[in-house]
Amino acid sequence: MFRVAIAQFAVDRRVLALAFARMADGIGNSFLIIVIPLYVTSGIVGGETFGLSESMIIGIILSLFGFLNSSFQPLTGRLSDRTGRRKLFILIGLGGLAVTNLAYVFAGSYLSLVVIRGLQGISVSFIIPASVALVNELATTGDRGGNMGVYNTFRLVGFGAGPVAAGAVVNLGPYTLPGGLAISGFDAAFYIAVITASLSYLLVTVLITDPDTTNATAGADLSIDVWDRSGSKVFDPIFTLGLASLCMAASIALFATIQPQVNERLGQGATWFGLQFAAFIVAQIVLQTPIGRACDRFGRRPFIVTGMVILVPSTLVQGFILTPESMFVARLAQGIAGAMVFAPALALAGDLAPEGESGSKLSVLTMAFGFGIAIGPFSSGALIEYGFHVPFIFGTVLAAMGAILVYTQVEESLESTEPIPLPFVGSD
């Protein structure tokens, strides 16, 4: 079965194994996005609140993960470059996730939840740069986009599946185990998160090895440039792709925290909002791999520029449409835009990264995307008071800035490409 899957996705066996591993830990980690707010408001947790409301505590717990994760990625990326030990860093992160997932079972105070979630953010910062660097180093210029697409597809499958199952696991509890031992729905959810992280750890341990090139070239100059050294552009292309990733992520994440306002304006319930929220992820899952493969043939830049351009109207229209169906279509269009940007951008950055520096170079994109995911909800929560359309206008401005930056500052990394049989924007 595993060989059939390898043939179907046409990637290195280790890339597919890593993709499955990230899918497993993604299920457990995204479980917590749903479970933690329910846990905080369940009455099980107590202790000092430091004058903060429960909703504010939930916001701190969830956002702390993203900010610490993104902040530590450049450091862990550099360290994995210097040591040439991608697998070790991934295992450290997965081990940290497994332990901290188990720690939730024993957490009894708000402060302990904050500490645990913060440690999880740091743990994941070990996983992401090393994983993306490993995929980059196991790929070649001719198949890098496809490898990135497959990796992101499975990771997003895990991330999307977790929240769907999490609520059901909590609501169906308590459970009676063999021997008469009963556990609550919350504890069951935390144990599932432990199991998925442990399964991911096992997959990486058994199936993943570091490329020889990483060991041979680690320790090179690990600096990340902001300005273009060639003098032909203003900004370094990898730094530019990072800025574009931040703009894209923030524009897409605006939607997450304004559910009451969206539902009221569109006259819809939670089911429609869930479908609209999931539309972005569905588009990503369906399109990441084919777009990744296509950018190996036709070039990275046309897809990135076109995706950023599509992001502009698909973000703006959300502030003005009045039906649930229209919002679903707009979110689906955002997902298409994101799929056109993410895998090709990672592939382009991977093409430009010197051997042994994939961790530090590609962490610029993953870090920026994480900050964008954190900035988006914060911005929409603050701007929604000035009118429903205001957050989306803000996101549109960000998307337009990202499109302009990519179009003017990023050149194609592939030496030869086939003509694209579609009118993509920005093709050379």
Number of C-alpha atoms within 10 A of each C-alpha: 6 10 8 9 12 16 12 9 17 15 21 16 18 20 25 23 20 26 28 23 27 30 27 27 28 24 26 28 26 20 26 22 17 17 19 19 17 16 19 20 13 11 8 12 15 14 10 9 13 9 8 10 10 14 12 12 20 22 14 14 23 20 21 21 24 25 20 22 26 28 17 19 30 24 17 22 30 26 21 28 29 21 16 26 19 27 20 19 25 27 21 15 23 29 19 19 30 26 16 22 26 18 17 20 15 11 16 14 15 19 17 16 23 18 16 20 26 22 21 25 26 24 26 27 29 28 25 25 32 32 22 26 27 26 26 27 25 21 21 16 16 14 22 26 34 27 30 29 30 27 27 24 25 23 22 22 22 24 23 20 17 24 19 16 15 25 17 12 20 21 11 12 16 15 16 11 9 7 6 8 8 14 13 17 21 26 21 20 25 26 19 20 28 24 18 24 29 21 19 26 23 15 19 23 14 9 14 19 14 16 17 11 13 24 16 11 16 21 17 12 13 19 10 17 13 13 15 16 11 9 9 9 14 15 20 20 24 28 23 23 28 26 22 31 30 27 29 34 25 29 32 27 20 26 22 16 17 15 15 12 12 22 17 10 15 17 12 14 14 12 10 17 21 13 16 21 20 18 22 23 23 18 19 26 22 15 21 31 23 16 25 31 24 20 30 24 18 18 27 31 27 24 27 31 28 21 26 30 21 21 31 25 18 25 27 22 18 22 18 14 15 14 13 20 14 15 25 21 16 23 27 22 21 28 28 26 28 26 30 29 28 29 31 29 29 30 31 28 25 29 23 17 19 14 18 26 29 29 33 27 29 32 31 26 28 24 26 25 24 22 23 27 26 23 21 25 22 18 19 25 15 11 18 17 10 9 10 18 17 18 27 28 21 19 26 25 16 24 31 19 19 25 24 16 20 24 20 15 19 22 17 16 17 18 7 11 15 11 11 14 7 6 9 15 17 16 19 11
